Amino acid sequence: MRNLLKIITTLCITNTYAQDKVVLDSVSHKNLEEVVVTATRNERKLGTLPMPVTLISQKQIKSMGSLRLNDVLGEQTGLFIQNDHGQGVQIQGFSPDYTLILLDGEPLVGRTAGTLELSRLAVGNIKQIEIVKGPSSSLYGSEALAGVVNIITEKPNATNGSLSMRYGTNQTSDLAGSLSFRRDKLGLNLFVNRYQSNGYDFTPDVFGATVSPFQNYTFNPKLSYDFSSTLKFSISARYFTENQENNFLVGKDKVSGNGNVNDWNLNPVLRYSINEKIKATARFYTTQYRTNATLNYQKDAKVYDETFFIQNFQRPEIQIDYAMNTKHNFTFGVGKIWESVEATRYDDIKRFETIYGFMQYENTQFNHLNLTIGGRFDAHSAYQSQLSPKFSLAYELSPKITLRGSVGVGFKAPDFRQLYLNFTNAVAGYSVFGTQEITTGIARLQAEKQIAELLFDVNKLGELKAESSLAFNVGGTINLDNSLKININAFRNDIDNLIQTQAIARKTNGQNVFSYLNLNKAFTQGIESEISKQLSVNNQAFTVSVGYQFLEAKDKEIVEKLERGEVFRRNPETFQTVRVKPSEYEGIFNRSNHSGNFKIFYENSKSHVTASLRGIYRSRYGFADFNGNSIADTDDEFLQGFMTWNIAISKTFKEKYRLQTGIDNAFGFTNPERIPNLAGRLIWVSLGVNFEKKKKS
Amino acid sequence: MKSIKKIILFTLSVSLFLSCKKDEVTIKEPVKAETVKDLAADPTTISGTGQPVASGKFTFYNFKNGIVPNADSTTNKWDVAFRGTTILTNGGSSGIGQGGAVVLNGIFDEIKEIPASSTFAQDSKTVLAIPTGSSKGWYNYDAPTNIISPIAGKVLLIRTGDGKYAKMEILNYYKGSPAKPDANSVARHYTFRFAYQPDGSLKFN
């Protein structure tokens, strides 16, 4: 800790010394004007907010040459891409299940085993990405426990168009086009994307690829119409569809087939300014996520497995913003959610209902002080009601230094799977039941004489409660005149009622029957810092940044056991048993204690060249428990730390044409066995063209 | 942690000091730990139809004399019996002896005596003194790889058929004690360590 501070101070000092000659750049002033909506559900200047928010601009995304949301998020300080039934994002040490993903403020649904696949989202029409770290259940309810990622897409504010094509390693191609039209009161916008890849195979001698070929399409139309300066209407829609081949071995039999994933949503919004002070917004969001897959044996074309999954989500919501005067802002909202799931693994349609209300009060009456108090109440049909308060404070110590702190409660509701799953794996033979299904499930298996032994009293499972956390975030921003910016945030999350799988019974085939219960307590804590520096000389602008996160994420029960000396390890060769020391516990699996990044962005406004170099590092992390003491504590249970480098360079010709090329994972770092989602070196080239309606002079 | 170490060191030095002073004290030999390798616990054979078959018979063991013939299964001459992952003690529903067991968390070498608080369970028809099942008694079972791994830090305190005490620790369940058993390893072969106190006391040194 002390060392870290030392490093930071040293860096600051060195930078101040190196500073003198640099011409003040206008970009740094622009930063102060950056506006985000996610943190307060209102447009607020990034610099004034009392909670930690990261903003990723379109310019930055373009300079990186990223295509999908996971590419962008994976390069941010404190964020990791975690691959568990899809690529999700880890924030402040939380698994992807605990981060809410929003598209223009509306939640995306469709999580396989808890992870929302981020590659479902193309970034071609994104205006900016806002990441709020720390619980935001006070505004957004369930899932916003680790944080919220909000993807803000372009609005039809001008008449223009663009087209881009890209091709690269693994026959990966991307085609994107957007058209925008604006005339007086009417705005229209359409974004279309086609993305496909041949995938790759780390084990060519085994049937089935590591990533099978796929292609997907995204359509994203929008319409806005201003009835008057006080009444504005907009409607946006999204349709996404993806097809992927599936090939794998079941024993010695080859199984193959196609899987399809699609989602759509519709989001009409009506905004009405009742007067100068009061604004009302009504939304009616509807979305559906659907998958289906059919797998056949290659030898006789007989069906091996046929599955489908349909999730529906519908939510009307009214929000009222009341600006009493410039010093007091109130936000109120009420809404209702209808959710349902119908799938092969559920015995009929399962439904949830939630009624909620939230409010927020922002006080800026005192000089240099921003106080935000908010809270939300969720009344749910299947589990206990939740109250999620949050209190945040920002204090402008001086024009250069802002301090911020927040305390909040976050929660994640038990999902459909944990409540209603009714699934038996045909190949492995184990069964999983949600807590609402387990009693009848066990009774049925007992009647069928499939149960050899009961391992856990079903009555002790109790009603599943929401997982919840209490979080503290304390930090600040230092903005020096010489365009050096330092952001620091320390966090602590205490998580209660984590839902774990529990073996309930042993079947006669030797496999277990599982269900879920609230069991574990855990904590995550750490410190995150980012230092960035802008340099500009003549037409050239450089932004250099260094990000670092220290993270500790531990299971509290394991920590207690270690302290009591109840965790052991046996050397399998010498049979020597030793106690595992508390210091040998590095944390929950897939958590790196140290991570960081180093980035350089370059822009030449005269020759219209941009370039970026980004290095992403994570230190070693546990991935397995081979010696049966439920933690990673020997070297073979860890993956070594690694760094990947991404490079991109672009040149714009005649203000219209943009040629870009890059290499992702430039040194081709791979670990086929343990990190199969990390493809090797990817080389790509893209060409884009922009059309702009000529302005009438 | 550190303070505990200090206390242990202190008590050790004090006891050493005391024992040096009182030269009339006869130092009793601690019971020696022995390791048994590859004790067959009803290993399977492949039948004519290619199915693995087991005989269903237990291997009976006496800590003093070693393997006991099956004919003596209804006497108190055996202490523990092995078949697959099941370990019986000679008492309760399993035998006519006084046998029972306690599964204790700890390190084998550090257990100098049977803790006074120990309540010895006896086998019953529903649950054994050394429970079977993954992570319930002495082993973990990994379903995907089908491997049984003895849990480190599980010491089995045994009351023998004739009412004496022993401590034991299962080290491996596969023939030849492979460090990393795999699908080719031959299961149902116990390697274990035990210390047996023949004088009937609860102490191991």
Interface residues (C-beta under 8 A of the other chain):
Chain A: A428 Y430 E453 L455 A503 R506 G510 Q511 N512 E563 G565 E566 V567 F568 R569 R570 P572 E573 F575 T577 V578 R579 K581 P582 N627 G628 N629
Chain B: M1 T35 N105 I107 F108 G133 S134 K136 N140 A143 P144 S149 P150 I151 A152 G153 E169 L171 N172 A179 K180 T191 R193
